Amino acid sequence: MDNEKLDLFKGIRDSQQKLDYFLLGLTSALFAYVGEKYKPEPISLSENTLELAAITLFFVSLLVGFWRINTNIKVMMGNYRVLDMESNQSSILSSFAEPGGYLQHSSGRVIHTQEAQIILSVISEQAPLVEKSMSRNVILSGWLSRLRNWSLMSGFLLMAFSKLYGAIYASGI
């Protein structure tokens, strides 16, 4: 059952990462294309000013997309730290019954009872801080996703509206 949950989590995470990278690539392409075609004019209620606003929104989406990817990396690092601390804690606690100390498999050195107690106290202090930081980053990642999507969609709609506005203005309606 745990392997099924892990596989499901990996699938969700992989899909999320692919979507993040796809949207970042799309935003980069839109920003580059529209920015290359843009010809500066005085700001007024015109197609050009609407394009400038769309370019600005694409740039915001681009920055927020990078920020979201960085935040998700921090979440994964925090998750790893929590899992590592839990693993170390359970290994040390299970070995207290063994006389002569605990053999740490990752480094091959023997940890004695006093050192193990220090490690456990550090884990007890650090785990809540890491979990709190990770929780904040998960919430931040959700907000960044919404902001990235909103600015990308708004920029796209503004770009489409600018073309429609330009066609209406050119036809004299």
HELIX and SHEET records of a PDB file:
HELIX    1   1 ASP A    2  LYS A   37  1                                  36    
HELIX    2   2 GLU A   47  SER A   95  1                                  49    
HELIX    3   3 THR A  113  SER A  171  1                                  59    
SHEET    1   A 2 TYR A 102  LEU A 103  0                                        
SHEET    2   A 2 VAL A 110  ILE A 111 -1                                        
END                                                                             
